[in-house]
Each structure stands twice: as structure tokens, then as C-alpha cells.
């Protein structure tokens, strides 16, 4: 469901990603590695939020580089730092994501919103929400459009204990039929998720194809 080949990215003279290639089917996968090694940059490239210097990405067999609209409709990306619009309410943000993916807000997504305890915050402006509430809102938005690929950067950061349990259950269920790729330093979270843990350094060594 997720494939990338020869991904390279540099910031000025500093190379961050050097020829990374891998393929992931349905399941949960956790990238681990020290801060600054390139995990967040890789997820941004895979999500189409950052343009690579070289290489290509396929989302559910759709090439991101030639058909970004169709590819992005099949993926969801929850960054560690939430790029929310401060004057948009939670309800408006969810509606905006649904509009961008050309779909409706499903009953499943509304149940996830409720499970995170977000219903009472939906008419609050994002700028007035706590960082934890913003994080839960962005995670809930990840289920909009029933994506084939879900990318999460440090998803357990800033979550209270109850929200963490809710997220683990959601990701475990999602991974039964989709590719869930998370970047995390939280090994307890990765284990609870049942994720296959991959060292980011192995990707630099051209990790062999990974399949479900």
C-alpha cells in the first residue's frame, strides 16, 4: 500500500535522506531513531508535504509525483506539531479536511471524535485549544476518507493516558486493513500497537522490501 524508491532530501549542504527505498503492506510499522536523523522529514516526503530532491512515492499504487491529488486522497498524515488554523473551529477543520478529500464526515470519524472527548471542543477555535486537544483533533482527522496509508509522527506525544489507550485501539484496528507507519521514541507505545519496529539507520542501508 506504501512504496518509495530512492528518496533523497537535503537542506542546503546537509543531506538528510539518502536513497531510501521500502515497501509496506497492511500492518503497523514503527520507525525509531535519534532526534534529527530524518524520521519526520521522511514522513513529510511520503505525505507530499515536502518535495524530495530525488525518488518517488506510491500510495495505494498511485504515484504521488504525477497524481498528487489522487494519492493524497488515499493517505492521511498527522504531524507531531499540529499545523492548525487558529481561527478555524474544530468542526470547520474536520469539514475542511473532508472537503479536501472530496468525501463526507462518516459516522466512524464522529465516533472517533467522541472517543477522544472532542465533541465539546468542536465549536472552539483551534487557537484556543490546548496542544493536547489540537493533537487529538489532528489524529481524529486522520480517519477521514478511510485512507489506505496512515502516517503519524510521534502520535503519543502530549496525549493523556485515556487518549493514548483510545489511539492504540484505533491504530491496531486500522492496521488490519491499511498501512500504519509511525515515528516514535515511545517503545511501550510501539509494543502496545503491535508494530514491527524498524531502525531508521536500516533504511539508510537500503532496507529490503518489507511486506505484510
Order of alpha helices (4+ residues) and beta strands (2+ residues): beta-beta-beta-alpha-beta-beta-alpha-beta-alpha-alpha-alpha-beta-alpha-beta-alpha-beta-alpha
